[in-house]
Amino acid sequence: PSTNESQDKSKAKKGKLQAKSTGLQYQFQIMESIGVSRSDIPKFADPQYWLQYFPPIAKNDLNDFGARVDWRRSFITTDINPYYDSFVRWQMNRLKEKGYVKFGERYTIYSPKDGQPCMDHDRSSGERLGSQEYTCLKMRVLEWGPQAGDLATKFSGKDVFFVAATLRPETMYGQTNCFVGPSIQYGLFQMKDGSLYICTPRAARNMAFQNLTAERGEVVQVATVQGSALYGTKIHAPNGIHQAVYILPMETVLATKGTGVVTSVPSDSPDDYINLMHLRKKAAYFGLDPAWVSLDPIPVLSTPEFGEMSAPKLITTLKIDSPKDAAKLAEAKERAYKAGFYQGTMSVGPFAGQPVEKAKPKVREELIAQGCAFAYAEPEGLIISRSNDECVVALCDQWYLDYGEPTWQAKAFKLLERMNIRDAATKKKFQEDLDWLHQWACARSYGLGSRLPWDPQFLVESLSDSTIYMAYYTVSHLLHGGDIFGQTVGPLDVTAEQMTDRMWDYIFGTDAVQFQPDPTHPLSKEKADIMRREFRYFYPMDVRSSGKDLISNHLCFCIYVHTALFDEQFWPRTMRANGHLMLNGKKMSKSTGNSLTLCDSLKKFGADATRLTLADSGDGFDDANFEELTANASILRLHTLVEWCREVISDNASFRTGPFTLFDHIFENETKLAINKAYKAYDESLYKEAQKVGFYELLGARDWYRDFTAEEGGMHADLLRYYVRVQALLIAPIAPHFAEHVWGTILGEPGSIQNAAFPNPSQGVDDAMIDAAEYVKETVRNVRTTELNLAKRKAKATKGPTTAGPQLSFDPAKPKRVRIFVADKFPAWQGQCIDALAKNLDRETALVDEKALRADLEKLGLFKDKRTMPFIMMMKGKIKANGPSALERALTFDEMDVLQKAAGYLRRTLNYERVEIESLAAGMDKAQQQLAQELKDGTHDPSGYNLAIIETSQPGSPAFVVYNPPS
């Protein structure tokens, strides 16, 4: 009898929809849940209706989102669009002519329900998984075990085989037994040669599509038996030194991998060895005859690392005591396989003395030729089609793209190395997938798409017809007359029939490709040249962005086909992969309620808040995280900024005018720096970074400037307008509606900001101004840190004087002052230390040659100076933070002048009643005088002169003393 329907249904339930437990079991329920009316649902029985229904909805949402899309270039990628159909036919014809499309019988992932190959885009789960090929060993039943019941009489005289799938046919000489899963339900399946195979139903279903059964796809199961009933069955071991072995139990055998039957070679398989030893110890517990487990491991191959018995040695070395020690067994298995395959030498058999790597295929061929084994393949993991069918591996006659062919693959890697792929994880994934990708089926029997030009019974597979459509974008607006289906002739007045292979060759070709009009469908050279110019204006494309899950197919295909059909001058410059989008730190899922559509987000937060949050959610390969709290905060932030911009522009005349002050120059240069950094980030498609520098950091610079100038006459009118203008331009790519409002309504600029030029990133930034600003901010941070540290030390102190002197008596709750001491040069000994560091510093790695540094310090007589090593360690910290520039002694700004002009800001920010600034020399003199006076009369002066602190002042790193003035 054939496999019954209930079995198929149980497999179908493993699909994505069932796994998610959404309660939406049918397509019409899912469609209703996303807003499709019940009256529209029957129309989707026509595949073409999908193309008519969803594009307008997507377009409307993207327009509301503020997406910058040239809708003239939108198109449908099926044969309903005759222009795109001609483009795909040209692509496939040229690939075939160049030898990249081939035909033949090969293993492919296949959906029995759909009756055709199931490629990545046809799957609801299991994307990227391919087929795994095994050698299936045919192990003839010699004598049934004592629990086999009526199997012995029922199948007397029949050729019955246990079929064990193995990846290591070269080790079969060392078989000592064969394992089955005790609780697995096995079947006896009729094969086309009349023999019966014992394996899992899943394996038999795969075999039915690999020319092993009488009828393709028909599984004939004649009996069912549980694994535990097979113990003690005596079988023939092909190629085994022990010709007869027994069936034994193994708890870790999987029904979802291989055939469910595992032949055992304990000399080289750690799992086999530990299980065999375990069964020997507990034979009575498992109801096993000791004779069944009596065969000892046999040396099969030899390795330099483990000798002739790798499994026993690894079990001992890794101290594996139980078959349940999965982690250690996995490590042992990997080490044994790598050592055996790459370094091993065969010890037995006709290929003894040969490297295992060379002997393996020979042993496999010999087993198959003798009828003792056959080739078998299955999916690498669970693959579910979009029709909710569990896929198999089938042998199919099919057209395929010969990805992985050495010459073509070399060109693909050449393009990959030429492209600017900035993210290391993305590039690594490309390298792995280009190496992995081989022979991709490019045709299917039904669905949407273009027909294969030379074999129209097949459609071009849905990924293979979308590999280079970026080139089609460049001319689509000239061909289409305003509709995505290509049903209306476009502004160039060219028909689809005129877009012959010759025309596409000319449009996408180099200057060496001459114009050759087609006599059947003539097209003028003028029109062809217009399309060629459009193509060359946009090509090579600057960047291609897509999801990281599409690297293994769509993006790798894009690389391959570009190298096949386009001259190197038109190869892509950059590719970028995005991670998936999470919501509030969790995976999006309708079943848990953690889901948000674009349309819903626009209604809830608005377009710009949604866009700001998306930009903030992450850059690059890692998954991004859309935080609703960030979206809500963005609404408030944008509203507040709009109101502030309106106020400062409408009241611009009330702000300060005249020459720029130091802090005007600082803010102007911080704005220029934001322009440069934002331009670089946008150029690299790093939108989180662009938003950070072009929005958040620029807002921070504005706030700092406002605080800084509060007592200096306020902000400068010209600079405020400049800032608002730059802010709008920098954030326009991310928050276009906000930027448009600021640009037109508040600034009154002519035209749309969408047509305005991005601020010039080449304008010079005065590093002195940036350094001065950072210097003041760092000073504020250091004073605050000192206050906190003093508070902690004071809380620990109990009594008596300390080395901190007057500092420990400081009370931040009382009126307080700070005295800052500025050094104009390093002390001589510090200068010598810096010279020694500079001499022994590798400026590429920022690492110091410690041995050479010590020798130089000893020559200078500084090594034993107790001040030296603390200073050296401090300077190393600065090198680590700022690079070799930390050793530059000359500052780019006047330190004393900056601090004096910043005194008011420091006083307000730090909440001090007075900020006093003195030179190091003056401070040292006063500290010496104060110390002498204290020693003379035994008094304590809290006026802020502490010699131990003052002498630590260095250029760019002033010392300061905080103190409470006398009450």
N, C-alpha and C positions, 0 to 999 in steps of 0.2 A: 504493500500500500504506500501511497505517497504521504509525505509529511502533512499532517492535518492542519486545518486552518487555525485552530486554537494556538498552535505553536507559532504561526506567523503573527497572530495578534499579540502574543506575549512579547514578541520581539519589537513589534511596532510601538508598544508602550514605553520602550526605552528612549523614545525621542525627546527632544528638548521640551516640548510643550507639557508632556507628562511629568518630566523631571522637575519642572518649575512649580507644579501643583498650583497653578493659577486658578483652576476651576474652569478655565476657558479651553475646552477640549476640541472645539471645532473652529474652522476658519471664520465662519460667519459670526461667531461669538467674539472672536478677536477683533474682527472688522467693526462690529458694533461698539466695542469698547474704545475704539479710537475715533468714533464719531461718524462712521459710514452709516447712512440711513438704511433700514431694512429693505426699502424698495429698490435701492441701488445695488444691493449685494448680488442678486441673480445676474446682473450684467457682467460681473467679473468672471463668469464662465467663459467669456470671450477674452482671450489673452490681450487682445488689442485694447480692450477697455481700460486695463491697468495703465496703459500709456496715456490715455486721455484724462483719467481721473486725478492722478496724484501730482503730475507736474505743475498744474496751476496752483494747487494748495502749497506746494513747496516754494514756488515763486512768490506767492503772497507772504508767506512767513519770512522768507529771506529779505523781501522788500521792507517789511516791518522791522526786521532786525537791523536794517541799514547796510546790508551787504552791497559792496561795490561790484556789481555784475553787469557786464555788457550783454544784455539779454539777446542782442542780435546774433550772438555766437552760440546760443543754446541749440541743442539738437538731440534727436532720438537716435540711438545707436542700433537700430534694427533695419531690416530691409523695407520697412514701411517708409523710410527716408531714402529715396533713390540716390541722392547725392552721397550719403554716407555709405550706402550699399556699394556704390562704385569704388569708394575709397577702400573699403574692406576687401573687395575682390582684387583690386590692384595689389594690396598688401600681401594677400595669400598667394596670388600668382607669382609675385616676385620672390617670395620666400621659397616657393616650390622650385622655381627656376634655378635658384642658387643652391638647391640641395638641402635646404633646412627643413623641409616638410617631407616625411617619409611614410611608408605604408607597411604594415606587417602585423603578425599576431604577437600580442604582448600582454603581460599582466596589467590590469587596470582596475581601479576602484569602480564598482558597478552597483547600480540599484536594480534588483530584480523587479521591483514594483514598477519602476519607470521604464525598464527595458533598455537602458543606455548607461554609458559611463557617467559617474557622478563626480564632477570636479569641484574644486573648493567653493565656488559661488553657488553650487547646487546643494550645499550641505547646510543643515541647521546645527550640526556639531561635528567635530573631528576635522576641522579645517587644517590643512597642511599635512595631515597624515597620509602616508603612502602605503605601499604593500611591502610585506616582509616575506622573503622566499626561504623556504626550508628544504631539507632533504627528508622525505618521509620513508622511514625504514619499515619494510614489510616483514613482520615477525610471526611466522606461521605457528598456529596452535598445534602442539604435539600431543598434549594431554590436558584435559580440563581439570581445574581444581576441585576440591571436595565440596565447595559451596555453589558450584555452577548450576546445580539443579538439572533440568532437562535439556540444557544446551548441548550436552555431549550426544544425547540420542537424537535430538531434533536436527542437529547439523552434522550428523555423522556422514562422512564421505565428502563433506564440503571443504573447500579451501577457505579457511578462516584465518585472518591475519589481524594481530594488533598492529596499528600503524603509529609509529612514534616519530614526531617531528623534531628534527635536530638541526642545530646550526654548526655542529662539529662532526661531520661524517668521518673525518680522519681518525677519530678516537674510538671508533666502533670495535676495533680489535679487543678493547679492554672491557667489554660488557660483562657484568656479573649478575644482573637482574634487570627487571623493568618495573617501573612504578605506575600506579594508578591512584586517583583520588578516592578515598573510601566512600564519600557521600555523593560523588558525581554519578549522574545517570548517563550511562553509555548506551549506544545503539549498535546494532549489527546492520550494516548498510550494504545493499546489493550494488556491485560495481558492474561495468559493462562487459568485463571478461568473465562474469559469473561468480567471482570470488566475493567473500564477505569481509568488510573492514570493520574493526571495532574502534570507535572513536566517539567524540562528542557530536551531537546533532549540528552544532555550529560549524564544526570542521567539515562534516559531510555536506552541509549546504554550500560551503566554499568549493568543495571538490566537484559538486554538480555543475559548476560553471567553468571547470577546467578540463573538460573532455574526459572525465573519469567515470561518469555514469552513462547509462544507455541513452537517456534523453537529457539534453541540456536543461539544466535547472530543475530536473526532477529528482527528488531524494526518495529512495525506496528503502524504508526501514522495516526489517523483518523481525526484530526483537529488541527489547530494552533490558538492560541489566545494570544493577548498581555495582560500583567499584568494589565494594567489600566482598561481593560474591565471586570475584575473580582471583582472589588470593590463591597462590599455589598452582595456578595454571602454568603448565610447562610449555615454553615456546622456543622456537629456533632463533638464534641470534646471528643474523647475517654478518659475515666477516669476523665474528667473534672467535677468539681462541677457545673460549668455552662455547661449544656449539649449542648447548641447551641451557636456558636460564629460567627463573621463575618470576611470576608476577607478585609484587609486594606493595604494601600501602605506603603512601607519602601524603601527609596532611596538607602540604603546601602546593600540591598540583592544582593548577587553575583550569577551570572549564572554559575560560575566556581567552586562553592563549594556547596556540599550537593545537594539538589533537586531543589533549587531555591524557595522553599516554607518553611517558617519559622513560626512555631507555637510560640505563645507569652505567656510568664509567667512573667508579670511585677513585681511580688513580689520578684523574685530572679534573674532576668536578667536586669542589668542596661540599656542595649540597648533597650530592649522591653519597659521598663518603660518610658525612656525619649522620645521615639518615640510615645508612646500612649498619653502622656501628650501633646506633640507637636501637634498631630492630633486633640485632643480635642479643643485646642486653635484655630486651623485653619481648622476646619471641613468644613466650607463654602468654603474656598479657594481651598480645595482638592475635593469639590463636594461630601462630605460625609454626610449621614444622622446622626445627633447627636446620634441617638439610637444605631448606629453601634459601637460607641466609649464610650458607657455609663457604661460598666462593670468595676467595681473597682478591683484592685489587691486583691488576696485572699492569706492569710498566708498558706504556704505549709510546711515549715520546720523552725526550730529555731536554732540560733547559739548564743554562749555566747557573741560574739563581736557585732553582728548586730541585735539580737533579731529575730522577725518573719518576718520582711520586710527588707531584706538586700539591695535590689536595691534602694528603695526610700532613705534609710539612706545614702548610698554611694553617690548618686546623690547630696544630700544636703551637705555632708561632703566635697566632692571634688569640690563643686560649679560648677557642670556641667549644662550649660544652653541650650545646643543645641545638636541635634543628630550628628552634624558635628564635635564635639569635640572628634576626634578619639583617641588621646593620653590618655586623662583622662578616656574615656570610656573603653579603653583596660585595664587600671590599675584597674578600678572598676570591670570589668568582672573577672579579675584574682583573685582579693581579695574576691569577692563574691563566686566564685567557690571553692577556697581553704577553705574558712571558712565553706561553706555549706557541701562540701564533707568530709572533715577531722574532723570537729567538730560539724556538724549539726545533729539534731534529727528530725525525721519525726513528723509532727503535725497532719496530716490527713491520711485517708485511712486505709486499713487493717494492715499496718505496722507502724502505729503511735506509737511513743515512741522508735522505733528502730533507731540506728545510720544510717545516710544516706548512709554511705559506705557499710553497709550490706543490706540495703533495696533496693538500686539501682538495682542490678541484679534480685532481686525477682520481682520488679515491671515490669522490662523488660520481664521476662519470662511469667508473668501473661498476659501482653498485647499481646504478640505473641500467647500464648495459646488460648486466646479469639478471635483471628483473627483480632484484632484491630491494629496490627502492624506486621512488619516483619524485619528481619535482612537485612541490606544493607551495601555495602562497596564500596569505590572508592579510587583512588590514592590520596596520601597526597598532591600532587601537579601535575603540568603538566609533564608527562613522554612521551618522544618521542623515539621510537625505531630507530635503525640504518636503518631500511627500511622506515623511515619518517612517521611512523604511530603513532597516539595518542593512548596511551595504556589505558586499562580499568582494573578493578579488576574482575577476573573471578573465579568461583568455579571450581576447577580442581581436578580430581583424579591424584595424583602425588607422586613420591618418593621425600622425603625431608630429609635433615640433621636436627636432632633435637637440633640445637643450642638453648641455653637458658634452656635446661633441668637442673634442680637445681644441681644435682651431677656433671654433666659435666661442668656446668658453674663455679662451685666452684673450679674445677681443673684449669680451664682457668684463673681465678683470682689469683690462687696460683702461676701459672707460671708468670703472669704479675708482681706480687709483687717480684718474685725472679729475674726477669730480670733487668738489669741496663739500665733503660731508663732515660737518663740524663736531657732531656728537659721536664720541668713541663707541658707545654701545650700539648706535645705529650702524656704524661702519662695520663693526664686528658681526652684526646680524647679517648684513649684506654679504660679507665674505663667506660666512657659514652657509647661507642659502644658495649662493652661486655655486658653491662647491657641491651642495646636496642635490640641486635641481637637475633632473635628467628626464628626457623623453616625456613630453606632456601631450596627452590626447587633445587634439585641437578640433575635433568634430563630434557631433551628437545627432541623434535621430530626430528629435523634435524640441520645440521651445520657440523662443524669439531670437531672431538674428538673421544674418546673411547666409545664403547658400554657398557651399564650396564651389567655386567656378568650374572645376573640372569633374566634380562628382556631386551634382546637385541633390542627390538623395539625402545628403548630410548638411547640417547647419554648422557654421563656425561656432565653436564653444565660446561661452559668454565671457571668459577672460581673454581668450586669444583674439577676439575682435576689438579689444579695448586697450591695446598696448601702446599705441602711438597716436591716439586721437588728439593729443596736444597739437600735433601738426595740422589736424583738420580744423581746429579752432581758428587758425590764422586766416583761413579763407572762407569759413562757413558763412560769415555775414554777407559775403559777396554772392554766394550761391543761393541762400535761402531768402525767400520773400517775406520775412516777418513771422514765419511759423516754424515750430521745432520739428515738423514732420517732413520738411523739404517738399511740400506739395505745391508751393508757389514759387515761380521763378524769381530769383533775387535781383538786386540792382545791377549786376553785371550782365543780366540777360543771357545766362548760360543754362542750357538744359542738362539734365542728368546724363542723357545719352552722349553728350559732348565730352563728359568727363571720363575719357577712356584711360586705359593704362598708360598710353603715351603721354597724355596730358599731365597725369600725376607724376610721371617720371620727370617731365620738364619742370614742373612747379617746384618739386623737392630736390631737383638735381643740381649739380655744380655747373659752372660755365661750360664745361666740356659736353654737357648734354644739350644737343641742338633741338630746336623746335621742329617737330615732324607732325604736320596736320593729318588728321584722320580723314581720308576721302569720304568715308561713310557718314561721319558726323563732324563736319569741319568746324573748327573754332579759330578765330583770328588770333594772330600772335600778340596783338595789342592786349587782348583780354587775358591771355595766358601770362604775359609779362606783368600785368597788374597783380595777378595772384602770386606770381613768383616773388615780386617785390614785397608783398604782404608777408609771405612766408619768411623771407630773409630778414625782414625788420624784427620779427619776434624770435627767430631761431638763430643760434641755439637757445632753448628756453633757459631762463635764469634759474628757476627753481621748480621742483615738482614736490608737493606735499601730499602725504597720504597717511593712513593709519599704519601703525607698526605691524599689525597682523597681515598687511598686504605686501610686506617686504618679500616674503617667500614666493609670492606669485606675481601680482600686478606690477610691482616695481622692478623685480628681477626680469620679468618679461619685457618691460619697458627698456631696460638696459640692453638686453639681448637683441631686440628687434631694431632698436636705433642703430646698433653696430652693424646689423645686417643690411639695412635699407638706406642709411644716410651716410654721407661722407663725414669724416671726422670733424670737419669744421662745424657741423650741425649737431654734434653730440651734446647731450644735456650737461649743464654746468654744476647743478646742485640738486640733491634730493634730500628731503627732510621727512622724518617719520614722527608722528604724534602718538602719544599713549592714549589709552581709553579714558573716558570721562567718568569719574566717580561723583557721587552727590553726598555732601556732608561727611566725607571720609569713608563712605561705604559704596559698594558696588550698586549700580542702579538696577532695580528689580521691581516690576509691577506687583509681584506676589507679596513683597514686604511693604509695599507702599512707598518705597524709597525711589521715586521716579519723577522726572520732570522733563516735559517736552519743551522744545524751543518756543512753541506757541504759548504754552502755559507760563514760561518764564517771562516772556514779553508782557503778558497780561499782569503778572504779579510784581515784577520789578521795573519794567520798562526796558527799552532797547539798550541804552547806554550803560545802565547799571548791570545788565546781563553781560554786556561786552566787557566791561571793566572786570567783572568777576571771572569771566572766561580767561581773559588775559592773565589775571592774577593766579589762575588755578595751576599753572605750571608750563614749563617749556620742555621740549625734547622728548626723549624716549619713554620716560617714566609716566605712569598714569597721572592725569590731571585731576584736581579735586575742586568741584564747584561748591563753594560754601555759601549757603543762603544768608548767614550772618554777614558775610562780606558784601553780598548783594544789597542787603538792607543798609549797611554802612555806606555803600557807594551812593545810594540815593541821597542820603543826608549830606555826604561830602560834596557831591555835584551841586546840590541846591545851595549849600553854604558858599561855595566858590562862585556860583553865578551871582549871588547877591553881593558878595564882596567886589567882584569885578564891576558890577553895575555902579556900586557906590563910588569906587575910586576913579572910574572913568567919568561919571556924571559930575563928580566934584573935583575933577582934576586940577582946576585952577587954584584950589585951596592948598595944594601941596607945594613943597619947596621947589624952587627953580635955581638957576645959576650953576656955577662950576660944581663938578662932582667932588665929593669927599672921598676919603679912603674907603669907607664902607659902601658908598655908591659903586666905586670901582670893583670892590669885592663882589657885590651882588651881580653886577653886570657880567663879570667873568664867570661866576657860578652859573649864570643863565647860559652863557656861551658853552660852558663845559657840558651842561645838560643837553644842549643841541648836539654836540659832537657824540656824546655817549648814546643818546637816543637814536641818532642816525645809524651808528654802528650796530646797535641792537636790532633795529628794524631791518637793516641790510642782511642780518644773519637770521631773520625770522624768529628772533627771541622776544616775544611780545611781553612776557612777564618782566623781563629786564628793561624793555623799552618803557613800559608803564612805570616801573620803579624809578628810573632816572628822569623820565620826562614828565612825570606827574607827582609821585610822592616826594622824591628828593627835591624837586623844584618847588613844591609847596613848602617843604621844610626850609629851603633857602629863603623863600619869601618871608616866612614867619620869623626867621632869624634876623633878616634885614629889618623887618618892622620893629622888632624889639631893640635892635642895635641902635637904630636912629631915633628912638622915642624921645631922647633928651638932646638930640643934635639937630633939631629943626624938622624932624619927621622925614618921611620918604620923599624921593625926588619925583616930580611929576612926569618927566620924560621917561624915567626908568620904569615907572609903574605901567605906563602905556606899552612900553617895550616888552615888559614881562607878560602882561595880559595877552598881547599878540603872539608871543612865542609859546605861551602855555596852550593857547587854542590850537596852534599849528602842530605842536608836539603830540597832543593827545587826539588830534583829529582822526588818525587811522583807527583808534580804539573807541573813542566816544564821539562819533561824527555829529550827532544831533546837538550835543552840548557845544561842541566847537563851532558849529554853524551859527548857533544862537549868539555866542559870544562875538564871533566874527562880524556878523551882519547887524544884529540888533544892538549890541553894546558898543562895539568898536566903530560901527558904521562903515566898515570896509566895503568897497565895491565888489560885486560878483559873489560867487560862492567860494567858501574855503576849500571845497573839493577841487577847485581849479587853481588854488594858490600854490606857489612854490614852497617846498619845505625850506626852512631856514638854512642858510649856507653853512655847512659843517666845517668848511675849511678856514673860517675866520679864526684868527689866533687867540689863544687863551693865555693870559698873563699868569704864569705859574706863581709869581710872587703874591698875587692877590689870593689865589687859592690856598697857598701855603699859609698866608697870614690868617685867613679865616679858620683854617684847621688848627692853627696855633692857639687862637683865642678859645675855640671850642675845647681843645685838649686841656688848656689851663683851667677852664671851668670844671671839667671832669676830674682833674687831679685835685683841685681844692675840695670838691665834694667828697671824693674818695678819702682824702686825709681826714676830713671831719668825721666820717663814718668810722674809720679805723681808730681815731682818738676816742670816740665814744665807746667802742668795744674794749679798748685797753683800760679806759678809766673804770669801766664796769668790773674789770678783773682785778684792778689794783686795790690793795687794802690799806696800806699806810706807807709812810716814808717817802723820801725823794727818789726819783728815777732818772735814768739817763735822758729822758725826754725833757727834763727841766720844766720850763714854764708851759710847754705844750700840754702836759697832762692836766694842768689846772684849767684848761680851756673849757668853757661851758657854752655850747651852741644856743642855749635858750636865752642867754643874756646878750646885751649889745656886743657886737663883735666886729673886729677889723682884720684885715689881711695885709701883710706887707710882702711885696714880691721883689725878689732880688734878681737882677738881670746881669748875666755875664757877657762881656763882649769878646772873650776869647777863652780857649781852654787853658788850664794850667799846663805848665811845661811837661809835667810827667804824664798828664792825660793825652797831650798832643803826641808824645812818643808812643803811648799805647795805641792810639788810633793809627799812626803810621805803621806800626808793627802789624796790626790787624789788616790794614789795606794791602800790605806787602804779601801777606799769606792767605788772602781771600781769593777763592775761585769765583769770579763774577758770574759765571754761567750757572753754577749750582748753589752759590751763596754759602759754601762750606769752607771752613777754616782748616788749614794744615796745622793741627795742634802741636805736633812735634817741632816744626819750624818756628811757630809762634813762641813756644817756650824758650827755644834757643836764643831768639832775638831779644826776648825780655830779660833773659839772664845776662846777655852781653850789655844791656842797658842798665843793669843793676836794679831792675824793677820787679823781678819775679818774686823776691821775698818780701817786697813791700806789701804790708797788709791791705793797702788801699787798691792794689792793682787788680787782683782777681775779681773782686766785686764789680769794679768798673768794667773790666773785660766782659764779664757775664752780662752786665746791663747793655753794653754795646752790641753783643751778640743777639740779645733779644730784639734790639732795634733793627739789626740786619735781617733777622727772621721776619719781622713785621713789615719792613719798608724796603728791603733789598740793599744792595751796596751803596745806594744814595745816602743811607744813614751815616756813612763815614765822611760825608762832605762837611767841611767845617764852616764854610761860608754860607750864611743864610741868604735867602732871596729877598728878604725884607728887613726893615729896621725894627728890631725887636722892641726896643725902648719906645719908639714912636707909636707902634701898634698898641702896646699895652696902655700907654698914656691916653690914646684916643679911645680905647675900649674900657677905660676905667669906669665910666658911668654905667655901661652895660654890665660889667662884672659886678658892680655894687648892687644893681637892681636884681640881677639874675640870682646871685648868691645870697641876697638879703643881708649884706654887710653895710654898716653905717659909714665905713670909709675903706677905700682901697688905696694903698700907698705903694709907689713904685720907686725903687732905688737901684743904683748900680751895685754890682757885686763889691767893687772896691770900697764904696762908701759904707755899705752894710758891714763888711768885714772890719773896718775901722771902728765903727760904733759898737759892734759886738765885742771887740777886744777891750774897748774902754769900759763897756758894761760889765764884762767878766772881771776886769781888774777891780772895779768898784765893789762888786759883790764879794770878792775875796777879802777886800780891805775891811768893809764894815759888816759883812755877814748878812746883808739884806738881799731881797729877791725882787728884781725889776721885771714886771710882766709886759714890758713895752714892745716885745716882739723881736728882740735881737738874740737869736740863738745860733751861736757859732757853729755848732755841729751840723745844723741844718743849712745855714747860709752857704757854707763852703761846698755844698753839693751842687750848686748852681752851675749850669753849662749853657753854652749858646743853644738856643732853641728849646731848652728845658730848664726854665727858671726855678729857683728855690722859693719857698714862701713859708711864712710863719703866720698862723692864725692866733689871735689873742683877744682877751676881753680888756677894754680900756678901764682905767681906774674909775670907780664910781664916784 
